[in-house]
Amino acid sequence: MKTWTALTTLGDRERAKALGRALETLDPEPTGIGVIMLEDGRGTCEVGGYFADAPDEIALALLAAAHGAAEFTVSKLPDVDWVARVRRELAPVDAGRFRVICGSGIETVPEGRILIRIQSSMAFGTGHHGTTLGCLKAMDRLAGNGAIIRKVADIGCGSAVLAMAAQLACGAEVLASDVDPVAIEVARANLCANGLEDRVELVEASGFDDARLAGPFDLVLANILRDPLLGMAEDMAQALREGGHAVLGGILTEQADPVARRYASTGFSLRLREDIGDWSTLTLTRTGS
C-alpha cells in the first residue's frame, strides 16, 4: 500500500495539538496523525500525518501558515510492510544479562539472561541503537557490582526498555516518565507485554517536573539528548541520594566531556564512560553538593 507523509514543526505544544486536530479536516483525510514533542530542549513539536492518497499540499500550506508552523515536507514512502521489516531485521540484542527482542515470537533465553520484549510495531528504544545498548550495559554493570538499587527513575523513558530492565534485574520500585503522551502509551503496551504493568509506574512529565519524581532515588536513567541533560543536572542531583548513581545516554562522543563537567559541578563523579560508535554513555555517582 502506498503511503505519503506530511511533517512539520512548531515551537508551541498547544498550537501543535490544534494543528493536529486541523489535519483531520483535510480531504483526502489522513489515516493517522501524530503530535510529538522533540527532546531538543527548546519545546519543539513535530506534527505529522500519514495518507493513503497524496495530500493536498495547498491545504497543508494554508494550515501551516494559520498555525505558525514551518512548511510541511511531503514524502512518498516506499511500498514496504514496515512491521514485517522490523521483525525481520531487528535481531535480538544482548547487553550484559539482558536480551531484548522485538515482536511476540517464542524466544529461548539462555540461563542467567533476562528477557525484555518490545512490541515490533513500536520499535524505538529497542537496544539496537548505541545509546540504549550503552545504558543497558551500564545498568547491568552497576547491578553486577553490588550497587544498591531499590528505587529507580527512568527519565524520557520512550519504549520503557530501561525501566523494565531495572525492575527485572533489581526488583526495584521504578517510575518511568516521558513528556510525550504517545511514548507513555508505547511504554504501557511494552509493560503489558512483559507482565510488568503493575510493577512500573508511568508518569507524563518533562524532566523532574512531577512530585513523584522528587526522590530520593538510588539510580536515575536518562537516555535523552545533551541539552535536556545539561538542563536537568541540578534537579538530578536533588533527586538522587548521596552515593546514588546516574546513567546518561543520548550523548555524542564529542559532547561527553562537557556533559561530564556539568554534572561534576553539581556533585557527581564520573565512574565510567563507554563509547559505542558515535555515542557515549556516562555512569556517574553522586558524591555530594
CORWOKA-V300078 format. One record per pair of residues at least 24 apart in sequence whose C-alpha atoms are under 7 Angstrom apart, sorted by the first residue. I is the first residue (numbers start at 1). GAP is how many residues later the second one is. D is the distance in Angstrom with one decimal. If there is no record, write none. Layout:
# CORWOKA-V300078
i;gap;d
I;GAP;D
I;GAP;D
This chain:
# CORWOKA-V300078
i;gap;d
1;78;5.8
2;50;6.1
2;75;6.9
2;76;7.0
2;77;5.4
3;47;6.7
3;48;5.6
3;49;5.0
3;73;6.0
3;74;5.5
4;46;5.7
4;47;5.0
4;48;6.4
4;49;6.8
4;50;6.1
4;70;6.9
4;71;5.6
4;72;4.4
4;73;5.8
5;43;6.9
5;44;5.7
5;45;4.7
5;46;6.2
5;69;5.6
5;70;5.3
5;71;6.4
6;42;5.5
6;43;5.3
6;44;6.7
6;66;5.8
6;67;5.4
6;68;4.4
6;69;6.6
7;39;7.0
7;40;5.8
7;41;4.3
7;42;6.7
7;65;5.2
7;66;5.2
7;67;6.6
8;38;5.8
8;39;5.4
8;40;6.4
8;61;6.7
8;62;5.7
8;63;6.2
8;64;4.7
8;65;6.4
9;35;6.7
9;36;5.5
9;37;4.4
9;38;6.0
9;60;5.9
9;61;5.7
10;34;5.8
10;35;5.5
10;36;6.7
10;58;6.9
10;59;4.8
10;60;6.4
11;32;5.8
11;33;4.4
11;34;5.9
12;31;6.7
12;32;6.7
12;33;6.8
13;32;6.3
15;52;6.4
16;29;6.5
16;31;6.4
19;48;6.4
20;27;6.3
28;25;6.8
28;27;6.2
36;144;6.1
37;143;5.9
39;185;6.8
39;186;6.6
40;187;6.6
40;188;6.9
41;186;5.6
41;187;5.1
83;37;6.4
83;38;5.4
86;34;6.3
87;33;6.2
93;34;6.3
93;35;6.5
95;38;6.3
95;41;6.0
95;42;5.3
96;41;5.5
96;44;6.0
97;43;6.8
100;26;6.8
100;27;6.6
116;78;6.8
117;76;6.7
117;77;6.2
118;72;5.7
119;71;6.2
122;64;6.7
124;35;6.4
125;33;6.4
125;34;5.3
125;36;6.6
126;35;7.0
130;146;5.4
130;147;6.7
130;149;6.1
131;92;6.8
131;118;5.4
131;119;5.3
131;148;6.1
131;150;6.8
132;91;7.0
134;140;7.0
134;142;6.9
134;147;5.6
135;112;6.4
135;114;6.3
135;146;6.3
136;26;6.6
138;109;6.9
138;145;6.7
148;70;6.8
149;69;5.3
149;70;6.3
150;68;6.3
151;66;5.1
151;67;5.4
151;68;6.7
152;65;5.6
152;66;6.0
152;67;4.9
152;68;5.7
153;64;6.9
153;66;6.6
153;67;4.8
153;68;6.1
154;66;5.9
154;67;4.6
154;68;6.0
155;52;6.3
155;66;6.1
155;67;4.9
156;66;6.3
156;67;6.7
156;68;6.2
158;25;5.2
158;29;6.4
159;24;6.6
159;27;5.8
159;28;4.7
159;31;6.9
160;27;5.0
173;27;7.0
174;26;5.1
174;27;6.3
175;25;5.9
175;26;4.8
175;27;5.9
175;28;7.0
176;24;6.9
176;25;6.1
176;26;4.9
176;27;6.0
177;25;5.7
177;26;4.5
177;27;5.5
177;28;5.9
178;25;6.7
178;26;5.2
178;27;5.6
178;28;6.4
179;25;5.5
179;26;4.8
179;27;4.7
207;25;6.8
208;27;6.7
214;25;5.3
215;24;4.6
215;25;6.4
216;24;5.1
216;25;5.2
217;24;5.9
217;27;7.0
218;26;4.6
218;27;6.2
219;25;5.8
219;26;4.8
219;27;5.6
220;25;6.5
220;26;4.7
220;27;6.4
221;25;5.9
221;26;4.9
221;27;6.2
222;25;6.3
222;26;5.0
222;27;6.2
223;25;5.6
223;26;4.1
223;27;5.2
224;25;6.1
224;26;4.9
225;25;4.7
225;26;5.9
226;24;6.8
226;25;5.6
230;29;6.4
230;32;6.7
233;30;5.9
233;33;6.8
234;32;6.0
237;29;6.5
237;30;7.0
237;49;6.9
242;44;5.4
242;45;5.8
242;46;6.0
243;42;6.0
243;43;5.2
243;44;5.7
244;41;5.7
244;42;5.5
245;39;5.5
245;40;4.4
245;41;6.1
246;37;5.8
246;38;5.1
246;39;6.3
247;35;5.7
247;36;4.6
247;37;6.4
248;33;5.7
248;34;5.1
248;35;6.6
249;31;6.5
249;32;4.8
249;33;6.7
250;29;6.8
251;28;5.7
251;29;5.4
251;30;6.9
252;26;5.7
252;27;4.5
252;28;5.8
253;25;5.7
253;26;5.2
253;27;5.1
256;24;6.3
